[in-house]
Amino acid sequence: MKILDNITPECMQCDLQARDKKGIIEELAAPVAQAAGVKVEDMVRVLLDRERLGSTGVGNGIGIPHGKMRELSKLHLGFGISRQGVDFESIDGKPTHIFFLLAVPADSAGLHLTMLAQISRLLRNEEFRKRLMGCDSPREVTQAIGEVDQEF
């Protein structure tokens, strides 16, 4: 399975407008919830509940909000870029610009951790992060991810 196996262009947003953590999560969750066939407010609640346990702002301008939902039958991803950056309570205290949202079925711990590891591995590469920041369309995001996305 690859990252691109779990995300559609409709779930890729290259110009997030929200200015705070809750707004970013709401903006990211809307198309993902629609694609997954769940209520946006339910997905937002699950993601915010997870954030209360500890921020998913992992530093280097990256946020990976994630959560588990009983209503889901498969993994769903969202992607977004905040050009201005937002305070996502990241561990390095810096603004967050690149987001991957991960929503998984409640009983899928292994898949959840594997996808988080795959995304984290890609985002450790500074050149890849710069390339993503330069993307202006879902097509460009798909191309950038496709060049480094590996089967796991």
NORDA-V94697 format. One line per field, one symbol per residue. phi: phi as a letter, one per 40 degrees, with the letter a starting at -180 (. if undefined). burial: + if it has 9 or more other ideal C-beta (glycine too) atoms within 8 Angstrom, else -. Layout:
phi = ???
burial = ???
This chain:
phi = .bdccbabdccbbcacbcbadccccccccdccccccgbcdccccccccdcccciccccgfgbbbcaabbcccbacbbbbabbccgbcbfcccgccbbbbbcbbbddbbdccdcccdcccccccccccccccccccbadcccdcccdcbcbcb
burial = -+++-++---++++-+-+--++++++++++++++++-+-+-+++-++++++----++++++++++++++--+--++++++++--++-+-+---++++++++++++--+--++-+++++++-++----++-+++-+--+-+++-++--++---
